[in-house]
Amino acid sequence: MAKLASNIVKTASVGKHSDGGGLYLLVTGHDEAGRAKGSWIFRYTYLKQRYEMGLGSIQSLTLARARSECDRWRDLMNDRRNPVNPIEEKRRLEQGAQQAKGALTLSQVAPLAFEAIKGRLKAEGIAGRWYSPLRLYVLPALGHMKIEDIHQRDIERAFKPIWQSKAPTAKKALDRLGVVMNHAAAMGLEINLNAISNARQLLGEQNHKVKHHPALPWQDAPRLYKWLNPNVTTHRALMLYILVGGGCRLGPLRKATRDQFHLGVWTLRGELLKGKKGNEVDLRIPITQQMQRIIEWDTGEDDAGYLFPSPKSRQGRAAAISDQAIENVMRGLEKDWKWPEPYRPHGLRATFRSWVSEVDPSLYAVAETALAHRVGGIVERTYARNDFLEQRRVLMERWADHLTGGSGELVRMVQ
């Protein structure tokens, strides 16, 4: 036993070298560094028949590990209660492992794929926004299937009911199914990577037309602004949203905290804004006189640090006001003022942008930056890094004058 030296891989010549106990080193050649290439072999006799079983390559098994493997298989062969032929047992285990690998269903692989990519998702896919199209529309139809068995026809049948009626969601769900299929292929599963593109071809073109949020005409914005009551949290939040032209979007605004405002600038960190993770840029919003009045508005209540606290905050639970609460303000006015379209807060971004185009079309870059839009191509953005803070301050003061009629006062005009 243990005849081979520990450095045998460096010194062995081509041929078969015995270590004793049935373990052999089969050297078939040498690499450029002079190290042996070959495999470990376990030679044994079972029921009077001689066998040779490969244990692994020299590169994957050290001498010590090969000896351990040899001992393990010998013990199984000599077990008095349940002796087995090592080579047959090895084949059985390999087949079982292969079957287990191929038995993974789509429902089993999907969470693994999500875990692998969530690091590059916004807030790591919090609230299930990335996963929900899979969970709602794909897994109920295909989740039970072995992922290796999924065919384009299966995908077509699953997506056909929603391909036209819920076109944007269906497209997201199909894209995410593709991510899962690619992850399964990376796991070593035999996946038909053409199934997604083939299914897309079978499903055909979507006839969905993008419908933009209706935008309140900029001429009507002053009436809305002057009607709002700053003593009401939802109204005050909508007033600030109108003043910034919707530039920061509703989410960061309703979650605004007092420590974000400093020296006439409202700074929002990039991770709070819309955009792909890793590409976010902080947004600086110039604070105009009218904005400052709203920020400093004294409600006489504990706001838990939020500029627009939810009623829950007054019960000892720190929370910001909901976007639905702000939207409901305009939803109610839709009926009272008989608006021709369902104007909502998000559409106020277009209201502001239309106003800028009317008053000064040359302020394209300034207006786009105010809406947190990227201006120009990659090369242009590399060299043009100005965020037009002071130009935007002048523009937003003009916008505030338009909203207030130049009064500069927080007034409520019920019309």
Order of alpha helices (4+ residues) and beta strands (2+ residues): alpha-beta-beta-beta-beta-alpha-alpha-alpha-alpha-alpha-alpha-alpha-alpha-alpha-alpha-beta-beta-beta-alpha-alpha-alpha-alpha-alpha-alpha
